[in-house]
Amino acid sequence: KLVAMATSTRAASRAVPWNRAEPDRLVLILGPEELLADRAVDRLRRLIREEHPDVETVELDGSGGASLAEAASGSLFAPFTVVVIANAERMAEPLLSEALAYVAAPNPEAMVVFRHAGGKRVPKLIEALRKARAKEVNASAIKYDRDKEAFLNAELAAAGRQAELGAVRALVEAVGSDLRELASAASQIMADTTGRITAAMVDRYYGGRLEPTAYKVADAAVTGQTGEALRLARYALGAGAEPVLLIAVLASRLRQLALVGGAIQSGKDPAKELGMASWQVDQARRVLRSWDGPNLGRAILAAAQADAEVKGIGGGSQKSSRNYAVERAIIVTARAAGGQ
């Protein structure tokens, strides 16, 4: 098992980003990020056409019943064939058996590209491709803001453009998590502007869409980022977000920290005890390092008080007072996270 794990790790480490994908008889594009997978396929096709202008392209669905051997056998009219198999992670047993046999003896006049979204489905195919030393392309999901910012910087650099750090960050906040929208937004700004891209340019084009989520507000607050949490909250409130929603998410985040902390203290596994995903537990553990029991209790009470106020319980239903209640709860939470 140790040898197998080491081999798998070495194979995974050979994976390259989409813009470094190179043609070969066998190519594995692994990961759920469809934009990156699409770009890798487009690059591979372009590179093959440079050598074989009359290349034939065949697209198969891994969940269907098409024949790989037939598709990769080529034709009299094309000297080279490219076969792209989508949804390889859903490959049915008959096609999987055929694919495993093909991987062991691929046609030298064809390139077969397997698009696999990742996960634990059809592991035999990935193992066989890695054993056959297939070229591997990384299409892992881009989840974190820092990775989205790196993606945008790479997009700009590829086009010979640069941007202020604040401009890239603002574009991520404005457009959201969808990678296709980010790429489209970057292309639009580059097409409509010249020189270094600034935060003012982003605001001009996408300022109306700058709606930071309640989750970002809560995450900034529980990690002690007072200024950032207030900035995000004011943007959200200015864009029409309801104070009730902001406080509800903040309170939920604090309750989650309390539950995870309690499970850890009692020696229980928070993931099993609370039905949480492992990444949620890991995130809560990291945040809890800067908290103690009394301060967490103080923050929960502040959120409960703000919840009553934004709902108009006990008076104070004016918009300005509701917004103030949100900001006060954020300040108390962020300061408590820092032990103040």
Buried (B, 14 or more C-beta within 10 A) or exposed (E): EEEEEEEBEEBEEEBEBBEEBEBBBBBBBBBBBBBBBBBBBEBBBEBBBEEBEEBBBBBBBBEEEBEBEEBBBBEEEBBBBBBBBBBBBBBEEEBBEBBBEBBEEBBEBBBBBBBBBBEEEBEEBBBBBBEBEBBBBBBBBBEEBEBBBEBBBEBBEEEEBEBBEEBBBBBBBBBBBEBEBBBEBBEEBBEEBEEEBBBEBBBEBBBEEBBBBBBBBBBBBBBBBBEBBBBBBBBBBEEEBBBBBBBBBBBBBBEBBBBBBBBBEEEEEBBEBBEBEEEBBBBBBEBBEBBEEEBBEBBBEBBBBBBEBBBEEEEBEEEEBBBBBBBBBBBBBBBBBEEE
